[in-house]
Amino acid sequence: MKNKQKEERSSLELEIKARKELIKRLNHPAELLKVAAKKESDRRSERVNSLREYKTYSEAQEAYGWGIITEEEFYGIAKALEEGDEYIENTRTPTEIANEMLKEFIVRLDKEVRSFEFELLPPEEQERIRKEHEELRARIEARKGGKPCTGTN
């Protein structure tokens, strides 16, 4: 192996180790974000469901008029009546978005690690793996009915 190839190999090995270390260290904050995002989602769902106590806009307006609910609660009820489940399902908090971003980042790092590890394999092993993947893809396509898999289907 030439000196340049040794340096490249050493550099790739270092990149792999660094990415694996980063993934390991990001798993704890990722778990914390996942729990926090779930709590926020549950609170939002509970809030909408509690606001649904008022079945119509006029019921909510009457409760507000009698001082049973605050102005903020009234507008929350109106929003819940208008959007309902859509509000629960489609409204995301910054914590939920951060959770998704961190998960995507970890997945991307993991893919890079696998790609670098593949590059470190001898050419014969790389070719064997490629052939296995092609055979697997062909079997999957045969089960699907022959429609070729391009990775974008």
C-alpha positions as CSV (number, residue, x, y, z in Angstrom):
1,M,0.0,0.0,0.0
2,K,1.4,3.4,-1.0
3,N,2.0,6.0,1.6
4,K,-0.8,8.2,0.2
5,Q,-3.2,5.4,0.4
6,K,-2.2,4.7,4.0
7,E,-2.8,8.3,4.9
8,E,-6.2,8.3,3.2
9,R,-7.1,5.0,5.0
10,S,-6.0,6.5,8.3
11,S,-7.9,9.6,7.7
12,L,-11.1,7.6,6.9
13,E,-10.6,5.5,10.0
14,L,-10.3,8.7,12.1
15,E,-13.5,10.1,10.5
16,I,-15.4,6.9,11.3
17,K,-14.3,7.0,14.9
18,A,-15.2,10.6,15.3
19,R,-18.6,10.1,13.8
20,K,-19.3,7.1,16.0
21,E,-18.3,9.1,19.1
22,L,-20.5,11.9,18.1
23,I,-23.5,9.6,17.5
24,K,-22.9,8.0,20.9
25,R,-22.8,11.4,22.6
26,L,-25.9,12.7,20.8
27,N,-28.0,9.7,21.8
28,H,-28.7,11.1,25.3
29,P,-29.8,14.6,24.2
30,A,-31.8,12.9,21.5
31,E,-33.6,10.8,24.0
32,L,-34.3,13.9,26.2
33,L,-35.7,15.8,23.2
34,K,-37.9,12.9,22.3
35,V,-39.4,12.8,25.8
36,A,-39.9,16.5,25.9
37,A,-41.5,16.5,22.4
38,K,-43.9,13.7,23.5
39,K,-44.8,15.7,26.6
40,E,-45.6,18.8,24.6
41,S,-47.6,16.8,22.1
42,D,-49.6,15.2,24.9
43,R,-50.2,18.5,26.6
44,R,-51.4,20.0,23.3
45,S,-53.7,17.1,22.8
46,E,-55.1,17.3,26.3
47,R,-55.7,21.1,25.9
48,V,-57.6,20.6,22.7
49,N,-59.7,17.8,24.2
50,S,-60.5,19.9,27.3
51,L,-61.5,22.9,25.1
52,R,-63.8,20.6,23.2
53,E,-66.1,20.6,26.3
54,Y,-67.8,23.4,24.4
55,K,-69.4,21.9,21.4
56,T,-70.2,25.0,19.5
57,Y,-68.9,28.5,19.1
58,S,-72.0,30.0,20.7
59,E,-71.6,27.8,23.8
60,A,-68.1,29.1,24.2
61,Q,-69.2,32.7,23.6
62,E,-71.9,32.3,26.3
63,A,-69.4,30.9,28.8
64,Y,-67.1,33.8,28.0
65,G,-70.0,36.3,28.4
66,W,-70.8,34.9,31.8
67,G,-67.1,35.0,32.9
68,I,-66.8,31.2,33.1
69,I,-63.8,31.2,30.8
70,T,-61.2,33.8,30.0
71,E,-60.7,35.6,26.7
72,E,-57.6,33.5,26.0
73,E,-59.6,30.3,26.7
74,F,-62.4,31.5,24.4
75,Y,-60.0,32.1,21.5
76,G,-58.4,28.7,22.3
77,I,-61.8,27.1,22.1
78,A,-62.6,28.8,18.9
79,K,-59.3,27.6,17.4
80,A,-59.9,24.1,18.7
81,L,-63.4,24.1,17.2
82,E,-62.1,25.3,13.8
83,E,-59.0,23.2,13.6
84,G,-59.6,20.3,16.0
85,D,-57.5,17.2,15.2
86,E,-55.7,19.1,12.5
87,Y,-54.3,21.4,15.3
88,I,-53.1,18.4,17.3
89,E,-51.6,16.6,14.3
90,N,-50.1,19.5,12.3
91,T,-48.9,22.0,14.9
92,R,-45.4,21.3,15.9
93,T,-43.4,23.0,18.7
94,P,-39.8,24.1,18.4
95,T,-38.9,21.1,20.6
96,E,-40.6,18.7,18.3
97,I,-38.8,20.2,15.3
98,A,-35.5,20.1,17.1
99,N,-36.1,16.4,17.9
100,E,-36.7,15.6,14.3
101,M,-33.6,17.6,13.2
102,L,-31.4,15.8,15.7
103,K,-32.8,12.4,14.6
104,E,-32.1,13.2,11.0
105,F,-28.6,14.4,11.8
106,I,-27.8,11.1,13.6
107,V,-29.2,9.1,10.8
108,R,-27.0,11.1,8.3
109,L,-23.9,10.5,10.4
110,D,-24.7,6.8,10.6
111,K,-25.0,6.6,6.8
112,E,-21.7,8.4,6.4
113,V,-20.0,5.9,8.8
114,R,-21.4,3.0,6.8
115,S,-20.2,4.7,3.5
116,F,-16.7,5.2,4.9
117,E,-16.5,1.7,6.2
118,F,-17.5,0.4,2.8
119,E,-14.8,2.5,1.2
120,L,-12.2,0.8,3.5
121,L,-13.2,-2.6,2.3
122,P,-11.1,-4.3,-0.4
123,P,-12.4,-3.9,-3.9
124,E,-13.4,-7.6,-4.1
125,E,-15.5,-7.3,-1.0
126,Q,-17.1,-4.1,-2.2
127,E,-18.1,-5.9,-5.5
128,R,-19.5,-8.9,-3.6
129,I,-21.7,-6.6,-1.5
130,R,-22.9,-4.7,-4.5
131,K,-23.9,-8.0,-6.2
132,E,-25.7,-9.1,-3.0
133,H,-27.6,-5.8,-3.0
134,E,-28.5,-6.2,-6.7
135,E,-29.8,-9.7,-6.1
136,L,-31.8,-8.6,-3.1
137,R,-33.3,-5.7,-5.1
138,A,-34.2,-8.1,-7.9
139,R,-36.0,-10.4,-5.5
140,I,-37.9,-7.6,-4.0
141,E,-38.9,-6.3,-7.4
142,A,-40.0,-9.8,-8.4
143,R,-42.3,-9.8,-5.4
144,K,-43.7,-6.4,-6.2
145,G,-44.6,-7.4,-9.7
146,G,-41.5,-6.5,-11.7
147,K,-41.5,-2.7,-11.3
148,P,-37.8,-1.7,-11.0
149,C,-36.6,-0.2,-7.8
150,T,-34.7,3.0,-8.4
151,G,-34.6,4.2,-4.8
152,T,-37.1,6.9,-5.6
153,N,-40.2,4.7,-5.8
